[in-house]
Amino acid sequence: MTQIEAARKGSITQQMVEVAEDEGFTPEEVRDLVATGEVVIPRNLHHEFRAIGVGRRLRTKINANIGASNFHQLIEEEIEKLYTAVRFGADSVMDLSTGEDLDRIRAELLSRSPVMLGTVPIYQVASERSIMQLEAEGFLDVIDRQARQGVDFMTLHCGVTRETVGRLRGHQRVTGIVSRGGALLAAWIERTGGENPLYAHFDEVCAILREHDVTLSLGDGLRPGATGDASDRGQIAELLTLGELTQRARAAGVQVMIEGPGHVPLDQIEANVLLEKRVCAGAPFYVLGPLTCDVAPGYDHITGAIGGAIAAAAGTDFLCYITPAEHLRLPDVDDVREGVIATRIAAHSGDLVKGVRGAKAWNDQMSRYRKDLNWEGMYALAMDPDKARRYKEESEAAGSNVCSMCGSLCSVNIDNAALKFARRRTLQAPPVEAHAAQ
């Protein structure tokens, strides 16, 4: 049985127990959320690692995209990116490799990944055949191959249909289609007049995913690639289709999450989150960014973190990181680290608003360490302990109880001294005798 099938039968799996332990819930609470589809546990039967849950009431999770391209393909570098992403707190990695020898790259990453690993199968389909050969058999073969390797979740652009592409083309966009999978499928549909094989053969796709308990991540192939395109007819038409497919996948015993738009203005983010939850019956929402403006190449990890914090606070369950290399080049190891840290900041900011268990306790403990000027405690709780320690120790105040910004005018030090003096004075003061009764 898959996780959702087991939950519906009232069974508690080992994976549900692991998620419950990590999130501070009872196994029964996790089981009930999995049964409704509001929480998914992406863990292929062939991939061994400690299970991670995604969805309502749980900590907002972070994904890091890695993967080689036909321009740059070094497996050792991708392995280093995997280790870097996990070290700095990613809950998931996606192998977005294109080019040659993709099965080998994926096998190497899966053998080393202690977190869930996702893929976008159309990248391999398109790497192995021309765009005009995107037939059902090729898709099903690649999906089955990746599932047997151990992939935990797959992005499948099942909502890019003749109808949704038609609605998109009837509304002028600034940037058109920016999803690689979406662009490939839309081009095939418009050239052949045929229906998206992933949509036409959806039941067969679900059968493969169910066999290996691969979570279906319904991709947003018509997502906006510019803030000026956000929430348009093409995006919403695809979302409505994804809502229908969510129900079909769940009925087939497949866990489902929904992918969300990448470029969204600040004032539309919450509405997009609420709409997805309503249309897709509470399915976990997996969002790229979202980026809140389009003019910050080299700093898009910041624009993505701004949008990600708002999205997480509004109910988004899973944030895909943005790196400083977004829109410019393949990210390197340093870009991966920066992207993960920025997105973790966004996720934690959202968790504080959502009241996620443990978020406030972590936050408050850091504040107590700052009040006590406990530097070792601060380093231990920092998202990047090494950087925090290095900044302090490289300053002129290294070894001092204060930092080099305030020095002898450290407000915390002054306040602590004042409080200590006040307590000592209170202890030394003579007791006040009660007045005799009149």
C-alpha positions, 0 to 999 in steps of 0.5 A: 500500500502507498502512504495514503492508502495505508492512512485511509485504512487506519494503519500507521506506517514507520514513515508516519512515525518518523514524521510525527517524531520530527514534527512534534505530533502523534502518529495518529495526527500524521496518519489523519492528515495523510489520509485526507491528502493534506500531508504527503510523505514522498518516499519511494519504496526503493529509497532508504532515508528518514521520512519527511512530511510535507503539508498542513501544520508541518514545518515549511520544507525546502527544496534545492534544485541541482543537476547537470546540463548539456553545457556543463556535466560533472557528476562530482560537482553535482554530488558536492551540491547535494551534500552542500544543500543537505548540510545547510538544511535542504529537506529535498533535492531535485535532479534537473539534469539534461544531456547524456547519461542521465540514469547514471547521474540520478543513480549516483545522487540517489545512492547518496541522498539522505533526503527525498529526491525529485525529478522532472521526467520530461527532461530525460524524455526530451534529451533522448528523442526529438520534440516531435516524438513526445509520445505516451510510450516514451513518457511511461518508459522514463517514468517507470525507469525513474520510479524503479531507481528510487525517485521519491517525487516527480514533476509531471506537467499533466495540466498543459492541455489543448484547452489550457494552452488555448486559453493561454494563447488567447491572453497576451503575455509578457514572457510567454511560457517559461517552464521547460516542460510546459514549453515542450508540451505546448509546442508539441500540442500546437504542432501536432494538434494532439493531446498531452500524453501525460493528460491523455494517459493519466491513469497509466501514469498513476498506476506506475507511481502507485506501484512504487509510492512515488508522490505526484507533483503536478507541475505548473507548466503555464506558470508566469515567468514575469510578475506582469503575467501573474494570475492570468487565464492560462495559469488559472485554467491549468490550476483548475485542471490540476484540481481535477487531476488531484482527485483522480490521483488520490482515488488511484492511491497516489499522493499529490502535491501542486506546484505554484507560480514563480513570479508573483507581485506581493499583493497577489501571493496570498490569493494564489495560495488560498486559491490553490488550497481551495481548488486542489482540496488542500493538497500541499502547495510547492512554490518556486520563490515566488519572485516578487520583481523581475529586475534583480538578476544576481540577487534573485535569491533575495527576491525569492525569499521575500516572496517565499516568506509571504507564501509560507505565512499564507499556507504554502507548504514547500518552497523551492529555492532560488539561487543568485544564479537564477536566470543567468547560469547553472548554480555552483556550490556557493550559489546552492548554499546561498539559495538554501539559507535564503529560502530557510529564512523565508520558510522560518519567517512563515512558520512563525506566523503559522504557529508551526511547532518548534519555530517560536521556541527556536526563535526565542532561544536565540533571543535569550542567548543574545540577551545573555551575550552567549556567543557559543549558544548563538553560533549553535542556533544560527542557520549558518553557524560557521559564517556567524562564528567567522564574522565575530572572530574576524572582527576587532572584538574577537574574544570580547563579550561584545561585538565591534559595532557597539563596543563599550556602548553595547545596549545589551551589556548596559541593560544587563549591568543595570538589571544586575545592579537593581537586583543587588540593590533590592537584596541589600535594602532593609525590609520595610516594617509594616505599620501597626494597626490603628 
